[in-house]
Amino acid sequence: MSAAEPSRGVTALPGKSQFLPDALQRYVLAHSTPPGTAEQRLIEETTGLGGVAEMQVPAEQGVLLTSLTRALGARNVVEVGTFTGLSSLAIARGLPAGGRLLTCDVSDEWTAVARRHWAAAGVAHRIELRLGPALATLRALPAEPHLDLAFIDADKRLYDVERGLRPRIRVVDGSCQVTPQCSRSRSR
């Protein structure tokens, strides 16, 4: 596919996936499932916020998060950094019946956008949003391994968050911790 050809798949947010070579990003976009109506509306509203929209995960990462959540059979997921909620929506779509996502953020303003779109997408019942510092929320979680997936998409300097999550991730049937630009898998 040449750069001039239209993509039949996902449309990326401007400035996102900047770590992928252009040819690889075009390939991924052309061969990815396009976002659904709810996701597209959220992407459009977030893009309309201006430069701050760069905090949103790219649409193709949302598709990956849904697929990864499904592939792992993840039932208990935690996300650090919600912003306007595209990654939360994507993870919630991949959860089985009874699966739960706990997402942490400090902004009531941005997460208000997320809550509206989660409700419109029919996944709000799977998502628990906790406003406040993520480290405090995570420290209050049970200490034993119970998480199947952790997605850290906040201030990447929050190394204490990653260390706090590590012992809470189950490794029985395979699990995963995902940090944008860096992935770590753990399995038996």
C-alpha positions as CSV (number, residue, x, y, z in Angstrom):
1,M,0.0,0.0,0.0
2,S,1.4,3.4,-0.9
3,A,1.2,6.4,1.3
4,A,-1.4,7.9,-1.0
5,E,-3.7,4.9,-0.8
6,P,-6.5,5.2,1.7
7,S,-6.4,2.9,4.7
8,R,-9.3,0.4,4.9
9,G,-8.7,-0.1,8.6
10,V,-8.0,2.1,11.6
11,T,-7.4,5.9,11.4
12,A,-4.6,6.9,13.8
13,L,-4.7,10.0,15.9
14,P,-2.3,12.7,14.7
15,G,1.1,12.3,16.2
16,K,0.5,8.8,17.7
17,S,2.4,5.6,17.2
18,Q,5.4,7.8,16.5
19,F,7.7,5.0,17.4
20,L,6.6,2.8,14.6
21,P,8.3,3.3,11.2
22,D,5.8,4.9,8.8
23,A,5.6,1.8,6.5
24,L,4.8,-0.4,9.5
25,Q,2.2,1.9,10.9
26,R,0.5,2.1,7.5
27,Y,0.5,-1.7,7.3
28,V,-0.9,-2.1,10.9
29,L,-3.6,0.5,10.2
30,A,-4.6,-1.1,6.9
31,H,-4.9,-4.6,8.5
32,S,-6.6,-3.6,11.7
33,T,-10.2,-3.8,12.6
34,P,-11.7,-0.3,12.4
35,P,-13.0,1.2,15.7
36,G,-16.6,0.8,16.3
37,T,-19.1,3.7,16.4
38,A,-18.6,4.4,20.1
39,E,-14.8,4.3,19.8
40,Q,-14.9,6.6,16.8
41,R,-17.1,9.1,18.6
42,L,-14.7,9.1,21.5
43,I,-11.7,9.5,19.2
44,E,-13.3,12.4,17.5
45,E,-14.3,14.2,20.8
46,T,-10.8,13.7,22.1
47,T,-9.1,14.9,18.9
48,G,-11.3,18.0,19.2
49,L,-9.6,18.8,22.6
50,G,-6.5,20.0,20.7
51,G,-2.9,19.2,21.7
52,V,-3.8,17.4,24.9
53,A,-5.4,14.6,22.6
54,E,-1.8,13.2,22.3
55,M,-2.4,11.6,25.7
56,Q,-5.0,9.3,24.1
57,V,-3.8,5.8,23.0
58,P,-3.9,5.4,19.2
59,A,-6.9,3.6,17.8
60,E,-4.7,0.7,16.7
61,Q,-3.5,0.2,20.3
62,G,-7.1,0.1,21.4
63,V,-7.7,-2.8,19.0
64,L,-4.6,-4.5,20.4
65,L,-5.8,-4.0,24.0
66,T,-9.2,-5.6,23.2
67,S,-7.5,-8.5,21.4
68,L,-5.0,-9.0,24.2
69,T,-7.7,-8.9,26.9
70,R,-9.7,-11.5,25.0
71,A,-6.7,-13.7,24.3
72,L,-5.6,-13.8,27.9
73,G,-9.1,-14.5,29.1
74,A,-8.5,-11.6,31.5
75,R,-11.2,-11.2,34.1
76,N,-9.4,-8.7,36.5
77,V,-7.6,-5.8,34.9
78,V,-6.1,-2.6,36.2
79,E,-5.3,0.4,34.2
80,V,-3.2,3.4,35.4
81,G,-4.1,6.5,33.4
82,T,-7.6,6.9,32.0
83,F,-7.6,10.3,30.3
84,T,-10.8,10.2,28.1
85,G,-11.1,6.5,28.3
86,L,-10.4,4.9,24.9
87,S,-8.0,2.3,26.4
88,S,-10.6,1.6,29.1
89,L,-13.3,1.1,26.6
90,A,-11.1,-1.2,24.5
91,I,-10.1,-3.3,27.5
92,A,-13.8,-3.5,28.8
93,R,-14.9,-4.7,25.3
94,G,-12.4,-7.6,25.6
95,L,-13.5,-8.7,29.1
96,P,-15.8,-11.8,29.5
97,A,-19.1,-11.6,31.3
98,G,-18.3,-10.8,34.9
99,G,-14.9,-9.3,34.1
100,R,-13.9,-6.1,35.7
101,L,-11.5,-3.2,35.0
102,L,-10.3,-0.9,37.7
103,T,-8.9,2.3,36.2
104,C,-7.1,5.1,38.0
105,D,-6.8,8.7,37.1
106,V,-6.5,12.1,38.8
107,S,-8.7,14.2,36.5
108,D,-12.4,14.4,37.0
109,E,-12.6,16.7,33.9
110,W,-11.1,14.1,31.4
111,T,-12.7,11.1,33.0
112,A,-16.1,12.7,32.7
113,V,-15.7,12.3,29.0
114,A,-14.7,8.7,29.5
115,R,-17.7,7.9,31.6
116,R,-20.1,9.3,29.0
117,H,-18.5,7.2,26.3
118,W,-18.4,4.0,28.4
119,A,-22.1,4.4,29.1
120,A,-22.8,4.9,25.4
121,A,-20.8,1.9,24.5
122,G,-22.6,-0.3,27.1
123,V,-19.5,-1.2,29.0
124,A,-19.7,1.2,32.1
125,H,-20.9,-1.7,34.3
126,R,-17.5,-3.4,33.7
127,I,-15.4,-0.4,34.7
128,E,-14.7,1.0,38.2
129,L,-13.0,4.5,38.0
130,R,-11.1,5.6,41.0
131,L,-10.0,9.3,41.1
132,G,-6.8,10.0,43.0
133,P,-3.2,9.0,42.9
134,A,-2.8,5.6,41.4
135,L,-0.2,4.5,43.9
136,A,-2.6,4.9,46.8
137,T,-5.3,3.0,44.9
138,L,-3.0,0.2,44.1
139,R,-1.6,-0.1,47.6
140,A,-5.2,-0.7,48.8
141,L,-5.6,-3.7,46.5
142,P,-5.3,-7.2,47.9
143,A,-1.6,-8.1,48.1
144,E,-2.1,-11.6,46.6
145,P,-1.9,-12.2,42.8
146,H,-5.3,-11.6,41.4
147,L,-4.8,-9.4,38.3
148,D,-4.7,-10.9,34.7
149,L,-3.6,-7.7,32.9
150,A,-2.1,-4.4,33.9
151,F,-2.0,-1.5,31.5
152,I,0.2,1.4,32.7
153,D,-0.4,4.5,30.6
154,A,0.3,7.4,32.9
155,D,3.4,9.2,33.9
156,K,6.1,6.6,32.9
157,R,8.2,7.8,35.9
158,L,5.8,6.0,38.3
159,Y,8.1,3.1,38.8
160,D,6.6,2.5,42.2
161,V,3.3,1.8,40.5
162,E,4.9,-0.9,38.3
163,R,6.7,-2.4,41.3
164,G,3.4,-2.3,43.3
165,L,1.5,-4.1,40.6
166,R,4.1,-6.9,39.8
167,P,3.3,-9.1,42.9
168,R,-0.5,-8.7,42.2
169,I,-0.3,-10.1,38.7
170,R,-1.3,-13.8,38.4
171,V,1.0,-16.1,36.6
172,V,-1.0,-19.3,36.7
173,D,-2.5,-19.3,33.2
174,G,-0.4,-16.5,31.8
175,S,-0.9,-12.8,32.3
176,C,0.5,-9.6,31.0
177,Q,1.6,-6.2,32.0
178,V,1.6,-3.6,29.2
179,T,3.4,-0.2,29.3
180,P,3.2,1.8,26.1
181,Q,6.6,1.6,24.3
182,C,7.5,-1.3,26.6
183,S,5.8,-4.6,27.0
184,R,6.6,-7.4,29.5
185,S,4.9,-10.8,29.4
186,R,4.8,-13.3,32.2
187,S,3.6,-16.9,31.8
188,R,4.2,-20.3,33.4
